[in-house]
């Protein structure tokens, strides 16, 4: 099935959700010459009106209206509504980019995949870090990495507090690890706790892959500084990625021994905004009908691993009798455990500020 086009020959795109993410999607679509940006929809009519006015596009009154006005849609609504909104748009015959996490549960992710397949529609998931120039620079030189250290730390903001930090921040790195290692995760051990919200705000996970690779992954939204780094080791090489600077460094061993010599190479990286590259890839997938890099299948795999991490956190919390008034709705098996606010493990705090 080919995607319909506007009279201009361009793909007609819209944004559903006028919050922070939706605002950025609207900004980029407005700048793209390859699309016709047809409008914005949000359940909050005033918010939709404000963003639509800023980018000089119409307000779309309902999802149903998009069926005749758009070909493809960015969905940037709260996670709990991803499956409901996404499935409705897919049934209307629209291709969909859904912000991460793909859905609130694995069952809902499967519902999205099934609906997309039934209607022969494209589903892309908003794992924007896959389009980071640092990641693009590193992928061609990956050769059986065996150890990863990943830190994704940020100061507290009220954004994305409907999900735990695993599904808000860590899931980016889980997605990239799966793409880089390309092996099943055989073991997950994790710890995490609420600090300033009723969700898990800081977490650390240790992952083991089938081929022997090990990854230590830390995510925090209550740190004193912003850090976005991945470091990994493969035979005779150390690779460092800085997502914030969008660059990567390759350190090789030129001569081993008691007086070793090293080579340092800054890897060539494209100068592009990751979100723009992501949306351009989405439009290209819509045009060509080819699966996107961050397809629904990839999005589900990242969500499954994030759910395993969350499950390990809940099991750890239960084992040490941490109590709170909140539960995590993101765990697909419905596990419930009470987590206590304000209790920080010393080792986890030390990791977050290094």
C-alpha positions in Angstrom: 0.0 0.0 0.0 1.5 3.4 -1.0 1.1 6.5 1.1 -1.3 9.1 -0.2 0.2 12.5 -0.9 -1.0 16.1 -1.0 -1.5 18.0 -4.2 2.0 19.4 -3.7 3.4 15.9 -3.8 4.7 16.2 -0.3 3.9 14.0 2.7 1.3 15.6 4.9 2.3 15.5 8.5 0.6 16.4 11.8 1.5 16.4 15.5 -0.7 15.0 18.2 0.3 16.3 21.6 1.3 20.0 22.1 3.5 19.5 25.2 7.3 19.9 25.3 8.0 17.0 22.9 5.1 17.9 20.6 6.4 21.5 20.5 9.8 20.3 19.3 8.3 18.0 16.7 6.2 20.9 15.4 9.3 23.2 15.2 11.2 20.7 13.1 8.3 19.8 10.8 7.8 23.5 10.2 11.4 23.8 9.1 11.3 20.8 6.7 10.8 21.6 3.1 10.1 17.9 2.3 6.7 17.9 4.1 3.5 19.7 4.3 2.8 20.5 8.0 -1.0 20.4 8.2 -1.7 21.0 11.9 -1.6 20.2 15.6 -4.1 18.3 17.8 -4.2 18.2 21.6 -6.8 17.3 24.1 -6.2 20.7 25.7 -7.6 23.0 23.0 -5.9 26.2 24.4 -2.5 24.5 24.4 -3.0 23.3 20.8 -4.1 26.8 19.8 -1.0 28.4 21.3 1.5 26.0 19.6 -0.5 26.1 16.3 -0.3 29.9 16.3 3.4 29.9 17.0 4.1 27.7 14.0 1.3 29.2 11.8 -0.6 25.9 11.2 -4.2 25.0 11.9 -5.6 23.3 15.0 -6.9 19.9 14.3 -10.1 19.5 16.3 -10.1 15.7 16.5 -8.2 12.5 15.7 -10.8 11.6 13.2 -10.2 14.8 11.3 -6.6 13.7 10.6 -7.9 10.7 8.5 -8.6 13.1 5.6 -6.0 15.7 6.3 -2.7 13.9 7.0 -0.6 11.0 5.8 1.7 10.6 8.8 1.5 11.7 12.5 3.9 12.3 15.3 2.4 11.2 18.6 3.7 13.0 21.6 1.0 12.4 24.2 1.5 11.0 27.7 2.7 7.4 27.7 -0.5 6.0 29.1 -2.3 7.1 25.9 0.2 5.9 23.3 -1.6 2.7 22.5 -5.1 4.2 22.4 -4.1 7.2 20.2 -1.6 5.2 18.1 -4.0 2.4 17.3 -6.8 4.9 16.3 -4.5 6.7 13.9 -3.2 3.4 12.4 -6.8 2.3 11.9 -7.4 5.6 10.0 -4.7 4.5 7.6 -2.0 6.9 8.9 1.7 6.1 9.5 2.7 6.9 13.1 5.8 8.0 14.9 5.3 7.3 18.7 7.5 8.9 21.3 9.3 6.6 23.6 8.5 4.5 25.5 6.4 2.9 22.8 3.6 2.0 25.2 2.8 1.7 28.9 2.9 -2.1 28.7 4.2 -4.9 26.4 0.6 -5.9 25.8 -0.2 -2.4 24.5 3.0 -2.5 22.4 1.8 -5.7 20.8 -1.5 -4.1 20.1 0.2 -1.3 18.2 2.3 -3.8 16.2 -0.7 -5.9 15.4 -2.8 -2.9 14.3 0.0 -1.5 12.2 0.5 -4.9 10.4 -3.3 -5.3 9.8 -3.5 -1.8 8.3 -0.1 -2.0 6.5 1.1 1.1 8.2 4.6 2.3 9.4 5.3 2.5 13.1 8.5 4.3 14.2 9.4 4.8 17.9 11.1 8.0 19.1 14.4 6.7 20.2 16.1 9.9 19.1 19.5 9.0 20.4 19.9 6.5 17.6 20.2 9.5 15.4 22.7 11.3 17.6 25.9 12.0 15.5 28.0 10.3 18.2 26.1 7.1 17.7 26.2 7.3 13.9 30.0 7.9 14.1 30.6 4.8 16.3 28.4 2.2 14.7 30.7 1.4 11.8 33.6 0.6 14.1 31.8 -1.6 16.6 33.5 -5.0 16.9 32.4 -7.2 19.7 32.4 -4.8 22.6 32.6 -6.5 26.0 32.1 -3.8 28.6 30.0 -0.7 28.8 29.7 2.1 31.3 26.7 4.4 30.7 25.5 7.5 32.6 22.5 9.5 31.7 22.0 12.1 34.5 19.9 15.2 34.6 18.6 17.8 37.0 15.0 17.5 38.2 12.2 18.9 36.0 8.5 18.3 36.0 8.6 16.8 32.5 7.7 13.1 32.0 6.8 12.4 35.6 4.1 10.0 34.4 6.8 7.3 34.0 9.7 6.0 36.0 13.2 7.1 35.0 13.8 3.7 33.4 11.2 4.4 30.8 12.0 8.2 30.6 15.8 8.2 30.3 17.4 4.8 30.7 15.3 3.3 27.8 17.4 5.4 25.3 20.6 3.6 26.4 18.9 0.2 26.6 17.8 0.6 23.0 21.3 1.6 21.9 22.9 -1.3 23.8 20.5 -3.8 22.0 21.4 -2.2 18.7 25.1 -2.3 19.3 25.5 -5.7 21.0 22.9 -7.5 18.9 22.5 -10.3 21.5 19.9 -11.3 24.0 20.2 -10.1 27.6 20.6 -13.1 29.8 20.7 -11.4 33.2 19.4 -8.2 34.7 20.1 -6.8 38.2 18.9 -3.4 39.1 18.2 -1.0 42.0 16.2 2.2 41.9 14.2 4.5 44.1 11.9 7.6 44.2 13.5 10.8 45.4 11.4 13.8 44.4 8.4 12.2 42.7 6.3 9.1 43.4 8.1 7.3 40.6 11.6 5.8 40.5 13.9 8.9 39.9 17.3 7.2 40.0 18.3 3.7 39.0 21.3 1.5 38.2 21.2 -1.7 36.2 23.8 -4.3 35.4 23.1 -6.3 32.2 24.7 -9.4 30.9 24.4 -10.4 27.3 24.5 -13.9 25.8 28.0 -13.4 24.2 29.6 -12.3 27.5 29.2 -8.5 27.2 28.4 -6.6 30.4 26.8 -3.2 30.7 26.5 -0.9 33.8 23.8 1.6 33.2 22.9 4.5 35.5 20.0 6.9 34.9 19.0 9.8 37.2 16.7 12.9 36.9 17.7 14.2 40.4 21.4 14.8 39.8 23.3 18.1 40.2 24.7 18.0 36.7 23.7 16.9 33.2 25.7 14.0 31.9 25.0 11.9 28.8 27.9 9.5 28.2 28.5 6.0 27.0 32.0 4.4 27.2 32.7 0.9 26.0 35.7 -1.4 25.5 36.5 -3.8 22.7 39.7 -5.6 21.9 42.6 -3.1 22.1 40.2 -0.1 22.0 38.3 2.2 24.2 35.4 4.2 22.7 33.8 7.3 24.4 30.5 8.9 23.3 29.2 12.1 24.6 25.6 12.5 23.6 25.4 16.1 24.7 28.4 17.2 22.7 27.4 14.8 19.9 30.9 13.5 19.4 32.9 10.3 19.9 36.6 9.5 20.7 38.4 6.3 19.8 41.5 5.4 21.8 43.6 2.5 20.5 46.6 0.7 21.7 49.5 1.3 19.2 52.1 -0.5 21.3 51.2 -2.6 24.4 53.6 -3.3 27.3 55.0 -1.5 30.3 55.4 1.7 28.3 52.4 1.6 26.0 51.6 4.0 23.2 48.1 5.1 22.4 46.4 6.6 19.4 43.6 9.1 19.7 41.0 9.7 17.0 38.0 11.9 17.1 35.5 10.1 14.9 33.9 12.0 12.1 30.2 12.7 12.9 27.5 14.4 10.9 26.5 17.9 11.9 22.8 17.4 12.4 20.1 17.8 15.0 19.1 14.3 16.2 15.4 15.1 16.2 15.5 16.4 12.7 17.4 13.3 11.5 14.7 11.2 13.3 11.8 13.0 11.6 13.5 12.9 8.2 14.0 9.2 8.6 10.3 8.8 9.5 9.3 10.8 6.4 11.6 8.6 4.3 10.1 5.4 5.7 6.6 6.8 4.9 7.7 7.5 1.3 9.6 4.2 0.7 7.4 1.9 2.8 10.6 0.5 4.3 10.8 -0.3 8.0 12.5 2.5 9.9 15.7 2.0 12.0 13.8 2.5 15.2 10.8 0.4 14.1 8.0 -0.8 16.3 9.9 -4.1 16.8 12.9 -2.3 18.0 10.7 -0.1 20.3 9.1 -3.2 21.8 12.5 -4.8 22.4 13.7 -1.7 24.3 10.4 -1.6 26.3 10.7 -5.3 27.1 14.3 -4.8 28.5 13.2 -1.7 30.4 10.3 -3.7 31.9 12.8 -6.4 33.0 15.0 -3.7 34.6 11.9 -2.3 36.4 11.0 -5.8 37.6 14.4 -6.2 39.1 14.1 -2.9 40.8 10.8 -3.9 42.4 12.2 -7.2 43.5 15.2 -5.5 45.1 12.9 -3.0 46.8 10.8 -5.8 48.2 13.8 -7.7 49.5 15.1 -4.7 51.5 11.6 -3.7 52.7 11.5 -0.2 51.1 8.0 1.3 51.4 6.0 4.1 49.9 2.6 5.1 48.7 3.2 4.6 45.0 3.3 1.7 42.6 4.7 1.5 39.1 2.0 1.0 36.4 4.7 0.4 33.8 5.4 -3.2 34.9 3.5 -5.5 32.6 2.9 -8.3 35.1 1.1 -5.9 37.5 3.7 -6.4 40.2 3.1 -4.0 43.1 5.7 -3.0 45.7 5.8 -0.1 48.0 8.8 2.2 47.7 9.9 4.7 50.3 10.7 8.3 49.2 13.9 9.9 50.5 15.9 6.7 51.0 19.1 6.7 48.9 21.6 4.0 48.6 25.1 5.5 49.2 26.7 3.6 46.3 24.0 4.8 43.9 24.4 8.4 44.9 28.1 8.2 44.5 27.7 6.8 41.0 25.3 9.7 40.0 27.7 12.5 40.9 30.9 11.1 39.5 
